[in-house]
């Protein structure tokens, strides 16, 4: 029975459990120090988390927001006010316009040109390890700029054709290590830019929770990106060294790879003006977001700082709507919104961030409960022990439930116990956010993990667990002993 069919058969059970969580928490007596309002908010949020992981992202987000709105959490703003705050935040609007902008880049076919550029470099001819490094770099760029799903959908058929040409068969160690490594790099690259999709949920939740606790903070974007980039690069380099010198995987067949052969296999017409415009947009977009944080007193940089990522995204969307090519706008807003816009992610961000606000509010009693419940586990620990426990929790939870939701659940714990230990919460939160995207061991770990587990023509469950589990442990160690100290140093 297929995974999709099993999921459909379990749908009624998931509904009973999801709505049962709401009924249970709304009817049971409050668990001190959680208030009656807090019980309703917790029930709505936990129901969302369960249904996100088991069923869907769209309607469970609506249900969760609806229940929090009628719980009274919005106070005098009432039901309508709760929805206006949830949907109208900077975070949700940024999600919408960034998804449209980068979806447009994918829609015009730029991802094909990116892949071709990487895979036709002459530097890797006769050099298997160099080829793998370049191929994984391609996976990284596509996954970070677009999504892991885009990376996999584009590169799976190219890889399969390549394997057939080289005579690499399924069952060989080179086959399984190549494909699992491809997936690992793609999933590690996903949260690199925290302004595009699901990674924006915990990133923004941190800012909203700290504001609700009276000490507003925002994770600086440049150190966050550097931390993710360094760890993913280290992971890839270590993996390649292990393949060649420790695991001694036979990569001899990859020596026959010829860039000219790939050039013929990936024939594309010359890039047109529209495609070039999107290519130039990517580095300029990143510069407009990142550079102003380093330069103060410059009118242009100050203006960009004032409008932030949302304003920068809007500027590019408006420019691409105004400029025309062949009588049409560079950005076909309606077409891209229809094909590339993910309403599930949109409502999930709105519901998760608003739900996170309720979990961090003193009026719900949830922060006090977390401190009381987790002090025996986390209280009195050293800084590195605390970090190791939090990152391990993040890794374990994300492989069985929705990534972003798990980070949001852990964020109040990070904030409260970082305050108790007297340490900067931003590096800890950064590590937790990045760790929850190390998700590959089960189909429930992420949408692209579900795709991977479903591709039985490429992966076997045994390969995924045998190779993927050590990968996850290795990534955990990298984030504890290198990622966290690096983020701490950059976020002083």
Secondary structure, DSSP 8 states (H G I E B T S, - for coil): --HHHHHHHTHHHHHHHHHHHHHHHHHS---TTS-HHHHHHHHHHHHHHHHHHHT-SHHHHHHHHHHHHHTTTTGGGHHHHHHHHHHTSHHHHHHHHHHHHHHHHHHTTHHHHHHHHHHT-GGGTT-HHHHHHHHHHHHHHHHHHT-HHHHHHHHHHHHHHHHHHHT--TTSHHHHHHHHHHHHHHHHHGGGSTTSSTHHHHHHHHHHHHHHTT------HHHHHHHHHHHHHHHHHHHHHIIIIIS----GGGGG--HHHHHHHT------HHHHHHHHHHHHHHHHHHGGGT--S-HHHHHHHHHHHHHHHHHHHHHHHHSEETTEESS-HHHHHHHT--HHHHHHHHHHHHHHHHHH-GGGTHHHHHHHHHHHHHTT--HHHHHHHHHHHHHHHHTTS-HHHHHHHHHHHHHHHHHHHT--HHHHHHHHHHHTT---SSGGG-HHHHHHHH-TTT--HHHHHHHHHHHHHHHHHHIIIIIHHHHHHHT-
